[in-house]
Amino acid sequence: MPGIKGHGNDRQKDQNFWTPVRDCDALIQVVRNFGGYGYENPTPAEDFQRLDQDLILADLVVVEKRLERIELDKRRGKSVDGEEAARLAECLEHLENEIPLRKIPELASAPVLRGFAFVSGKPMLVLFNNEDDDDAMPAAGALIEQENCMVIRGKLEQELAQMSDEDAAEFLAEFEITASAMDRVILKSYDILGLISFFTVGEDEVRAWTIAAGTQALDAAEVIHSDIKKGFIRAEVLYYDDLMEAKTYKEARSRGTVRLEGKTYLVKDGDIINFRFNV
């Protein structure tokens, strides 16, 4: 959401402002950490805190309105959900103390509160946009320890995106960048959300499927198609590293690194799976 202007009460008047944010699974806040002509000195900690306060205030408005409605229903003799009221009261206490709900994940993810999609309860990744020659975390106090933080160099990444693969490789080596910001952000985002990917290989395509870490083979099969889960027999599994070492699937099979797993096998990140099923 670029170009945000105004904070606090100026924006809370219109809760529709937060609608696209509420639909997200996680948030990425890009914080300026560079100066230059026309820019004030960077204040990354203060900039982060300012937006975090907006998230807290947005949720506080929602919680207060809902609690007022619950109290009104009580006075009218209507039945109310006691668990919802109790959980919202917990939220109210934390928010009034300026604590974002993501700091209490078991509360933010409580089933009874799922419909509220609290913005301060979403996992967050903080990206510090540094100068071209600066790959260090800023002096941002407790922020670095309390949040998931990464450094990017936006101007370099912009130039990198416009290069050929060969030029990009030289560019990465020159600035000692081990991976592009996009790749690093994707990996970190998966980690924050507790997600992994497994692969399926067909005659004409290779496809990655995203699942939650700890998903069993039977449930992973359903991500592809419900019929595969229904007729599940076995999962033929090959680790990605084993395939890279063997070079070909045929060679991996001859080495005995292709295994058959059952329904309860916990799929690992990077697994290459061929599901055997019959319907």
N, C-alpha and C positions, 0 to 999 in steps of 0.2 A: 504494500500500500504506500507507494511513493508520494512525496509532496504533502505529507500531513502537516496541517497548520492548526495552531491552537491546541490547548490542552485543557484538561480538567472540565470545569463546568461548561465551557464553550462547546464541547463536543458531546457531553453527556445528555444534552437536550434532545439529541436524536439518536436513539438506540439502534436505529437501522444502520448507522455507521459501522456497527460491529457485526452485522449479519454475515458478511463473507468470512470474517475471522472465526465466528462460532462454528462454521462448517468445516474448519480445518482440523486435522489430527494433531498438528504441532505447529509451533511458530518459530520463525527465524527473524531475529532483529539484527539488522545491519547498522553498526554504530560507526560514525565517522571518527577516524583517528589520524587524520592528516591535516596539515595546515596549507599555507600557500597564499598567493595573492588573492584577495577578495574573501578570504575565509578567516574567521576568528580562530583562536587557538582551540584545538580539540579538547573536549571535556567528556570523554567516553562514559565515565561512571555516572555523571550527572544526566547525560542524555539517556542512558539506559534506565536510570531510576525514574525519569520523567514519564517515559512511556509505560513502565511497569505500574506506576501510580494510576495511569489512565485505565489500564486493564483491571486493576483492583477496584477502582471507582465504578467501572462499567458493571462488574459483578455485584458490587454493593447495591447499586440501584435495583438490579433484578431481584436480589435476595430480599431487600426491604419491601418491595412491592408484593412479592409472593407471601411473605410473612403477614403483611397487613391484610391480604385477602384471606389467609387462613384464619386470622383472628376474627375477621368479620363473619366468616362462615360459622365459627364457634358461637358467636353471639346470636346468630340466627337459628341455632340449633341444628345445623347441618353437620354431618359426620366429616371428619378430616383424617388425613393419613398422619398418624402420630410419628412414624419414623421419618417421614418427609419433613415435618415440622422440627423434629429434633436435629436432623442433619443440617437443615437450613440455619438453625440457631448456632450450630457449630461454625458454619461458614461465616455467619455474621460476626461472630467473635473474632475469628482470624482476620477477616477483611477490615474490621474496625481497627485492628492492631497493625494494619498495613502489611499483612502477610499474604502473598499470593497463594492461591489454593494449590498450585503445583507443588508447593512445599509439603502438602499433606495429600499425597496421591491416593491413599485409600479413601479419603473423603471426597476428593474431586471425581473419582471414578465410581462412587457408590451408585448402584443400579437405580435407586430411587431418585437420584439427582441427574441421571444421564440426559434427560430432556432439556436441561438448562444450558448445557454446553458452555460452561463457564470459561471465559477467555483467559483468566488468570490461572486456571487449572490445567491448561495445556502445556505439555513439555515444550521447553524453549531452548533454542540454540542461538548463542550470541556471536555474531561475526564482527570482528574489529577490522575495518577497512583502513589499512596502513599505507604509509608512503611506499614508493617503489623499492627503496633500499632498506626497509625496516620490516623484519619478520618476527619481531619480539612482541610479546604480550604487553599492553600498556600498563602503567602504574595505576591500576583501578581498584586498589584496596581489596576488600573482601569479595568483590564481584567475581574475580577470577576463581576463587575457591568455591563460591556458592552456586555458580551457574556453569552450564556447559558452554565453553568458550573456544573460539578458533580465531586465527589471524588469516586474513586474505589481503592480497594487494590488487585491488580492483582494476587499476589502470594496466598493470601487467597482464592480468587475466583477459582484459579486453583485447589487448594486442595478441595474446596467445590464441584467442578464439578465431582470429582472422588469418592465421598462418597455416601453411601446409603441414602435414605430419612430420616431415623431415625438418623443416625450420622450427617447428614447435619443440621437437626433441632437443635441438641445439639451444633453444631459448631456455628451456627448463634447466638444462645443465649449467648454462651461464649464470643463472640466478639461484642455483642450488635449490630448485623446486622439485620435490620428489614426486608430486602428483598435482594435477590441476585442482583448482578450488572446487570446481563442480564435482569431481570425483570424491574429494575429501568431505564435502558437505553431504553428498549422498550417503557415504559410508557412516558418517556421524549421525545423520538423521535416522538411518536404519537402526543404529545402536540405541539412540534415544527412545525410539518407538518400539524397541524389542522385536524387530523384524529381521528375517533372513530370506534368501532366495534359493530355490532349487531349479534345475534345468531339465527340460525334456528335449530330446533330439529326434527329429523326424527326417524323412528323406529330403525334404526341401526347406526345412527351417529348424533353427534352434531357438527355444523360447524360455525366458525366465519367468518364474512364478513367485510372487511374494506371499509369505505366510508369517505367522507369529512364531518366534523361537519356542521350541518345545512342542511343536505340532507333530502328531503321530502320522505315520504313512497313510493310514486310512483317511484321515481328514485332509491331508495334502492332496490325495487323489480327487476328493470332491471339489477342490479348487479348480481343477481342470474340467471335470464333468461329473455330475451326480451318478451317471451310469457306471463310471469307473469305480466309485466307492461301493455302489450296490453289488457289482460283480467282482470285487477285489479278490485276487488270488495271492499274488506275491508282488513285491517291489524289487526290481532288479536295480541295484545301486552301485554307483562308481564314484569315488571321491574325485573331485576336480584335480587335486594334485597328482593323483595316481594316473589320470588321463594325460596330464601334461608330461609326466615322466615317460609314459608308454608311447606317446605321440598319436596312437590310433586306438579306437575302441576295440578293434580286433586283437591288437597286441595286449591291451589291458586284460582282456578276457583270457588270453593264453597265459598271462602271468598270475591269474587267479585273484585279481583285485576286484573283479565284478562279483558282487554278492547278492544273494537272495534274502530279503528281509520280510518280516510279517507285518500285520496290521499295527502293532504297537511300536514299531521302530520309530525313534525320534529323528526326524529329518534334520540334517545338518546343513549349515550354510555352504552353498556351492555343490551340493550333491547333484549328480546327474542320475535321473531316475527314469526307468522304463516300467510302467505299471502293467502287470499281467492281470487281465480280468476277463470275465465271461458273463454276458447278459443275454 
